[in-house]
């Protein structure tokens, strides 16, 4: 079994949150990574604020760094919640959009909010739809090319929930498919998620875990290939359906300091066979 050769690999900077952009690019290049999801730079989560201070009115300086290390940014990852955003959060999302559009970044990641333990109520859907419509108006007003993409996370960790939102919005919804969450929290197989969301999926997150509670979750993240995540099922679905996008290792060391550094995780990614698309099991 092999993944199509035109699939590109990415990383989220949650795994190296303390590094600045040149250092992140050097790490990525050393491991054959081509795409970046930017969530933190130099331990700053407020990316627009950091970019304004570090590269004031100079997107060309960022483009030069990316070109030097043969990298591209596929998403700026915000913490915006469709069901829980305040007015200040909207202002921050607009600041994300200005930078994303200047740099030609295709997506800004957003969350849905809520929890899979609670039914998706009408009020939550109404708030989420209001935020989606507001974003659509802002995007059209400013003629931005960048789009928002909902990650399968928290209360939207299943294809079923994402489809509910798309139906309520009555418009297209872009999805970042966190394959771990739809499996672990949404209780869906890779095939079930794909069959329902295929037309919506823009890129894919992957990670591994074991069924042992941690400080934040009823499971514990672990190095790729050393846990219970059915990576082969995901690869089969992507291969069989001609997926041509990005697969990102979302290594969440920022939120889970028990994890080793991203350099170690990327080495494990290769050693496990995941990066080559030939995942093998590790005895637990």
C-alpha positions as CSV (number, residue, x, y, z in Angstrom):
1,X,0.0,0.0,0.0
2,X,1.3,3.4,-0.9
3,X,0.1,6.9,-0.7
4,X,-0.1,8.8,-4.0
5,X,3.2,10.5,-4.7
6,X,1.6,13.9,-5.2
7,X,0.4,14.1,-1.6
8,X,2.4,16.7,0.4
9,X,3.3,16.5,4.0
10,X,2.8,19.4,6.5
11,X,3.2,20.2,10.1
12,X,1.4,22.4,12.6
13,X,3.6,24.8,14.5
14,X,1.9,23.7,17.8
15,X,4.7,21.1,17.9
16,X,7.4,23.7,17.8
17,X,5.5,26.7,19.2
18,X,8.6,28.3,20.7
19,X,10.4,28.7,17.3
20,X,10.4,31.6,14.9
21,X,9.6,31.2,11.3
22,X,13.1,30.7,9.9
23,X,13.8,28.0,12.6
24,X,10.5,26.3,11.8
25,X,11.3,26.3,8.1
26,X,14.7,24.7,8.8
27,X,13.2,22.0,10.9
28,X,10.6,21.3,8.2
29,X,13.1,21.2,5.4
30,X,15.3,18.8,7.3
31,X,12.4,16.3,7.5
32,X,11.2,16.7,3.9
33,X,8.1,18.7,5.0
34,X,6.8,21.2,2.4
35,X,3.7,22.8,4.0
36,X,3.1,24.7,7.3
37,X,0.1,25.3,9.4
38,X,0.9,28.3,11.5
39,X,-0.6,28.4,14.9
40,X,2.2,29.8,17.0
41,X,5.4,31.7,16.2
42,X,8.0,32.5,18.9
43,X,5.5,31.2,21.5
44,X,2.9,33.8,20.4
45,X,-0.6,32.6,19.6
46,X,-1.9,36.0,18.5
47,X,-0.4,35.6,15.0
48,X,-1.7,38.9,13.6
49,X,-0.2,40.8,16.5
50,X,3.1,38.9,16.1
51,X,3.3,39.4,12.4
52,X,2.5,43.1,12.7
53,X,5.3,43.6,15.2
54,X,7.9,41.3,13.5
55,X,7.2,42.0,9.8
56,X,5.4,45.4,9.8
57,X,3.8,46.0,6.4
58,X,6.3,43.6,4.9
59,X,4.7,40.3,3.7
60,X,7.6,40.1,1.1
61,X,10.0,39.3,4.0
62,X,7.9,36.3,5.0
63,X,7.7,35.2,1.4
64,X,11.4,35.4,1.1
65,X,11.9,33.2,4.1
66,X,9.5,30.6,2.8
67,X,11.1,30.6,-0.6
68,X,14.6,30.1,0.9
69,X,13.5,26.9,2.6
70,X,11.0,25.7,-0.1
71,X,8.0,26.0,2.2
72,X,4.4,27.2,1.8
73,X,1.8,28.1,4.4
74,X,-1.4,26.2,3.8
75,X,-3.3,27.7,6.8
76,X,-3.2,30.3,9.5
77,X,-4.7,28.5,12.4
78,X,-6.9,30.7,14.5
79,X,-8.8,29.9,17.7
80,X,-12.1,31.4,16.4
81,X,-15.2,29.5,17.5
82,X,-18.3,29.6,15.4
83,X,-20.6,29.0,18.3
84,X,-18.7,31.0,20.9
85,X,-17.1,34.0,19.2
86,X,-17.3,37.5,20.7
87,X,-17.0,40.8,18.8
88,X,-13.3,41.0,19.7
89,X,-12.8,37.5,18.2
90,X,-14.4,38.7,15.0
91,X,-11.9,41.6,14.9
92,X,-9.0,39.2,15.4
93,X,-10.3,36.9,12.6
94,X,-10.3,39.9,10.3
95,X,-6.7,40.6,11.2
96,X,-5.9,37.0,10.4
97,X,-7.7,37.4,7.0
98,X,-5.7,40.5,6.1
99,X,-2.4,38.7,6.6
100,X,-3.6,35.5,5.0
101,X,-4.8,37.3,1.9
102,X,-1.5,39.3,1.5
103,X,0.5,36.1,1.7
104,X,-1.8,34.1,-0.6
105,X,-2.6,31.6,2.2
106,X,-5.7,29.6,1.2
107,X,-7.3,28.9,4.6
108,X,-7.8,30.2,8.1
109,X,-8.6,27.4,10.4
110,X,-11.6,27.9,12.7
111,X,-13.4,25.7,15.3
112,X,-17.0,25.0,15.8
113,X,-17.1,25.0,19.6
114,X,-19.2,22.9,21.9
115,X,-18.7,19.3,22.8
116,X,-19.6,15.9,21.3
117,X,-21.1,15.0,24.7
118,X,-23.9,17.5,24.2
119,X,-26.4,17.5,21.3
120,X,-26.0,20.2,18.7
121,X,-28.8,22.6,19.6
122,X,-30.7,25.0,17.4
123,X,-29.2,28.0,19.2
124,X,-25.7,26.8,18.6
125,X,-26.4,26.2,14.9
126,X,-28.0,29.7,14.6
127,X,-24.9,31.4,16.1
128,X,-22.6,29.4,13.9
129,X,-24.6,30.2,10.8
130,X,-24.6,33.9,11.8
131,X,-20.8,33.9,12.0
132,X,-20.5,32.1,8.7
133,X,-22.8,34.6,7.0
134,X,-20.9,37.5,8.6
135,X,-17.6,36.1,7.4
136,X,-19.0,35.6,3.9
137,X,-20.0,39.3,3.8
138,X,-16.6,40.4,5.0
139,X,-14.8,38.2,2.5
140,X,-16.9,39.6,-0.4
141,X,-16.6,43.2,0.9
142,X,-12.7,43.0,1.0
143,X,-12.5,40.8,-2.0
144,X,-10.3,38.3,-0.1
145,X,-9.3,35.1,-1.7
146,X,-8.6,33.3,1.6
147,X,-11.3,31.2,3.1
148,X,-12.1,29.8,6.5
149,X,-12.0,26.1,7.1
150,X,-13.7,24.3,9.9
151,X,-11.6,21.7,11.7
152,X,-13.4,18.5,12.8
153,X,-12.8,19.2,16.5
154,X,-14.8,19.7,19.8
155,X,-18.5,19.6,19.1
156,X,-18.0,19.2,15.4
157,X,-15.8,16.0,15.6
158,X,-18.0,14.1,13.2
159,X,-19.1,14.3,9.6
160,X,-22.7,14.2,10.7
161,X,-22.3,17.4,12.8
162,X,-20.4,19.2,10.0
163,X,-23.2,18.3,7.5
164,X,-25.8,19.7,9.9
165,X,-23.9,23.0,9.9
166,X,-23.6,23.0,6.1
167,X,-27.3,22.3,5.7
168,X,-28.2,25.1,8.2
169,X,-25.8,27.5,6.5
170,X,-27.1,26.5,3.0
171,X,-23.8,27.1,1.5
172,X,-20.4,25.4,0.9
173,X,-18.3,24.5,4.0
174,X,-14.6,23.9,3.8
175,X,-13.3,21.2,6.2
176,X,-9.9,20.4,7.7
177,X,-10.4,16.7,8.5
178,X,-8.8,15.8,11.8
179,X,-8.9,12.1,11.2
180,X,-8.0,11.3,14.9
181,X,-11.0,13.3,16.2
182,X,-13.6,11.8,13.8
183,X,-12.3,8.4,14.9
184,X,-11.8,8.9,18.6
185,X,-14.5,11.5,19.4
186,X,-16.9,11.1,16.5
187,X,-16.9,7.3,16.5
188,X,-16.6,7.2,12.8
189,X,-14.4,5.0,10.6
190,X,-12.2,6.8,8.0
191,X,-14.5,5.5,5.3
192,X,-17.6,6.8,7.0
193,X,-16.2,10.3,7.4
194,X,-14.8,10.4,3.9
195,X,-18.1,9.2,2.3
196,X,-20.0,12.0,4.0
197,X,-17.5,14.9,3.7
198,X,-15.3,14.1,0.7
199,X,-16.4,17.2,-1.3
200,X,-15.7,19.4,1.7
201,X,-12.3,18.2,2.8
202,X,-9.4,20.6,2.0
203,X,-6.6,19.0,3.9
204,X,-6.0,16.3,6.6
205,X,-4.7,16.1,10.1
206,X,-3.2,12.9,11.5
207,X,-1.9,11.9,14.9
208,X,-1.8,8.9,17.3
209,X,-3.0,8.1,20.8
210,X,-3.6,5.4,23.4
211,X,-6.7,4.8,25.5
212,X,-5.1,6.1,28.7
213,X,-6.5,9.3,30.3
214,X,-4.2,12.4,30.3
215,X,-4.6,15.8,31.9
216,X,-6.9,17.2,29.2
217,X,-8.4,14.1,27.5
218,X,-9.7,10.6,28.1
219,X,-6.7,9.5,25.9
220,X,-3.0,10.2,25.7
221,X,-1.2,11.3,22.5
222,X,1.8,9.3,21.5
223,X,4.4,9.1,18.8
224,X,3.1,8.2,15.3
225,X,2.8,4.5,14.9
226,X,3.0,3.7,18.6
227,X,-0.7,4.0,19.5
228,X,-4.1,2.7,18.4
229,X,-5.0,5.1,15.6
230,X,-5.9,3.1,12.4
231,X,-3.6,5.0,10.1
232,X,-3.8,2.3,7.4
233,X,-7.6,2.8,7.1
234,X,-7.0,6.6,6.5
235,X,-4.3,5.9,3.9
236,X,-6.5,3.4,2.1
237,X,-9.4,5.8,1.9
238,X,-7.1,8.6,0.6
239,X,-5.3,6.4,-1.9
240,X,-8.5,4.8,-3.2
241,X,-10.1,8.1,-3.8
242,X,-7.2,9.9,-5.4
243,X,-6.6,12.4,-2.6
244,X,-4.1,15.1,-3.8
245,X,-4.0,17.4,-0.8
246,X,-1.8,17.8,2.3
247,X,-1.5,15.5,5.3
248,X,-0.4,17.4,8.4
249,X,1.1,15.9,11.5
250,X,-0.7,17.9,14.2
251,X,1.7,17.5,17.1
252,X,0.1,19.4,20.0
253,X,3.1,19.8,22.3
254,X,2.0,23.4,23.1
255,X,-1.1,22.0,24.8
256,X,0.4,18.7,26.0
257,X,3.9,19.3,27.3
258,X,4.3,15.6,28.1
259,X,5.0,15.1,24.4
260,X,8.6,15.0,23.0
261,X,9.7,17.6,20.6
262,X,8.6,17.8,17.0
263,X,11.9,16.7,15.7
264,X,11.5,13.4,17.6
265,X,7.9,13.1,16.3
266,X,8.9,13.6,12.7
267,X,11.6,11.0,13.0
268,X,9.0,8.6,14.4
269,X,6.6,9.6,11.5
270,X,9.2,8.3,9.1
271,X,10.3,5.3,11.1
272,X,6.7,4.1,11.6
273,X,6.1,4.0,7.8
274,X,3.3,6.6,8.1
275,X,5.1,9.1,6.0
276,X,5.7,6.6,3.2
277,X,2.1,5.6,3.4
278,X,3.0,2.1,4.7
279,X,2.0,2.3,8.4
280,X,2.9,-0.8,10.5
281,X,1.8,-1.7,14.0
282,X,4.0,-1.3,17.0
283,X,3.5,-3.7,19.9
284,X,2.1,-2.0,23.0
